[in-house]
């Protein structure tokens, strides 16, 4: 299969996620569990033959949500809840979980459960102090309880072999997506940033065993793919949840830049770190989620005010030769709002020019086009005259 | 003629004095060779306060609220945070006040910003750990920083695993404090401080429980000024004695003698979240209609500890004496401290879902005999504004008239006073059908 066809399949899953979910349920007959944040331990869910799906943006005006969640909450979580209230998941999603993430999806989860009480629901206490040595044993205990709850829900015992299978599915997916990302280091990457991130969004929506098969084919096909475009300015995109393909397409197709790397939980942050297997499978899972590149909300320490994510972001920018970074943030997203002024200073201090944009449920493409165009011109001017 | 007797609290002057001295002590600490630390109102002050020698803390939220009560100062500080640091104007309003204060190098209680020697923080909402991480950065980046995690689940899911996790972090915190200050934790002091924390938290809850009486002995506007002492230094002798020996007996006496907070009480309302601090006059307006705001999960459980008893009622958490417990060791002190905070602070329960908020507020309106609810949709604090709209629906289903108004606890730019007055006016006169009685 051609690379473009595979990438189109990812896009189809993203655009028609509910059709995919319904079809998966018909084909496999398993349970489907929704989650909001990438700290959900999908290894355990795959071990139980459950399909984990991330609740992502619908990008439609959230017309039903205001009586349940007023408009100081981030548009992403309002958008998610709106889709729940509209009943878009009703005919295939069996349960919903929360992972102790930021306060905004907590609102969406809370209201969703109150208004759809028939759903199986679970609050998984992912620790916040991921850099504390105390968090890993605590999370192991939490995983033990979660596994037990899943076993009770499905009526199936999860064995070590099941966990090994879940770990293998997740690690394979991470490894393959990282290999695809590696190709973006090329002078003329064989896929655009919008295509790369759509690949990640699809992995959060579809059965990863199917996603992995497509990734293997993609990795065979991509080296032969030559995009008939000048990559232009190489950009990094950084921030909170982002599944705004129209924005990325505008920057890449209209303004002629290319997103060569990202730091998003809907992008590299989701899959960058593999799990290191060990005999105690649950401990291995706990270690992976505590050691991964953290969400800004969990990026604080026990001795000083340093952050773990910043040097990682800078290293990505260097490795992928990003000439500038666009910092995008969902309006009202506290974890990122708290980090952005510092991150901006940090990157600019390391010669990565930055531009900040605040996103809503629907993206104002016109005004954003003018602003990003000016940013790209500024980078070009600096290259010419700097 | 008024329906009930009323008078101001005799202990009011003491409360004012304690608050003033707290901020003065922090300012002057270095002059006296004392240590200064920054943390949150929830950050277990008894640990750093148990260090040898004299130590003074500055808790971030009440400091931000103090600035919030002064609209002119507040706008200047927030514009410094937004304009000079570049933060979003929808972040926690206290936090922006706090950052602005450092940026402008102004202490709201006079003089320059008093730099701390270390940060001892805890984390449950999105902002707490990051608040002082960035504050440390703004202040120069050299400050030692320790933050522990208390986001381990709601009160009814707390077991040994959750308690152990927090206790272990506190041991790490003690190691950190001893390393960065060169001083030791005094176990005798620690035990005394934990004991005081129990007294402050349990006796504040006991005082609030009295507000189930008709007429209510306390109105929320007064309660705001009383709970704040517990957010400053609930482990101190002065604060614990205030709650136990001054406030509690005085409120009990008011109930015994039917001394009302609002002389013509005819309607009791339930509140939620912090008020817009610069506009507390709203409560005085309500009094003209005989309305007393007498219950609020935030006001009663931000520092107050509670239990749900076998009957399903919210009751004050037992003191150490009532539990028959004598703390003897550091381990005892830390475990009981953590257990009380995690099981008793019901204000943390809504962090784990709307059903907790709905359930607790439903119990409260029944026990505190509330006739209506006026809900401040607080754009300044995501933590306390959680699930407010679901709560509104739940209270309406119980048959309670509910009014909401949007505002911000400490950012007047997000509060329309005239519109709020009009909304309250309509709610009081048209929905509740009340007439002025004073």
Interface residues (C-beta under 8 A of the other chain):
Chain A: X66 X67 X68 X69 X70 X72 X73 X98 X100 X102 X103 X104 X106 X107 X109 X110 X111 X113 X114 X123 X125 X127 X128 X129 X132 X133 X134 X135 X137 X138 X141 X296 X297 X300 X301 X302 X303 X304 X305 X307 X329 X331 X332 X334 X335 X337 X338 X339 X340 X341 X342 X344 X358
Chain B: X85 X86 X87 X88 X90 X91 X92 X119 X123 X124 X125 X126 X127 X129 X130 X131 X132 X133 X134 X136 X137 X141 X143 X144 X145 X146 X147 X148 X149 X151 X152 X153 X161 X162 X164 X165 X168 X169 X172 X176 X351 X352 X353 X354 X355 X357 X358 X377 X379 X382 X383 X385 X386 X387 X388 X389 X390 X393 X406
